[in-house]
Amino acid sequence: MNAYEMLKKVKSGEVSIEEAENFFSREHFYDMGYAKLDTHRKSRSGFAEVIFCSGKSDKHMLEIFGRLYEDEGEVLGTRASEEQYELIRKEYPEAEYDPISRIIKIEKDNKKRVGKIAVCSAGTADIPVAEEAAQVAEYFGSNVERIYDVGVSGIHRLLGTMDRINGANCVVAVAGMEGALASVIGGLVDVPVIAVPTSVGYGANMNGLSALLTMINSCANGITVVNIDNGYGAGYVATQINRLGVRK
């Protein structure tokens, strides 16, 4: 819960002044011993803390998930395994899991989404990273248009979808192999393009390094690049841009 939500609850009588005082006087992080949850992050940045699930012990994963859910009324975890989902589901049956993006989440009902972000993938093998970006953006309140399998090896597929891409406040371009999709889209749209290199490709792709270098060296204007396979980072930044577009 952020400060605005707390003040609304005080105004409506749902929360007492004493409870609100405790809320505002508490530390801006919650110390769990092994983790310090950033409970003030949403107030500072507009985005609550998200769990990176990979590598966490079962105990830590479950306790962190529960604490963030208790504080925010919703929670998102990235790079979660099916085993971690089964662990969470036993305690929180309402939790949802997508094995493609590896996202686990509990969302508030009737969430309002605004604006438009276009998420494009070069190939179907890039969809897991694209879906991570799309679902993160949706979780944070953006409308998302998914446009998949429009890589440059059949550029007519991309050109045939430009009516769906145009009108978005920003575009996320996800591509492996040589990573040319971002440059092509960057030359066709008048909004920022967030390029996401993926580790999809043969040996000289070097686990995404070739796509990363292509995107960094793009001659198209208006392109920014996130790390290899970082769909989460792309969805986050896309939401920031989308919010600015809606505000404008």
Secondary structure, DSSP 8 states (H G I E B T S, - for coil): --HHHHHHHHHHTSS-HHHHHHHHHS-SSEE-SS-EE-TTHHHHHS----EE-TT--HHHHHHHHHHHHHHHS-EEEES--HHHHHHHHHH-TT-EEETTTTEEEE--TT---EEEEEEEESSGGGHHHHHHHHHHHHHTTEEEEEE-S--GGGHHHHHTTHHHHTT-SEEEEEE-TT-THHHHHHTT-SS-EEEEE-S-SSGGGGGGHHHHHHHHT--STTEEE--TT-HHHHHHHHHHHHHHHHH-
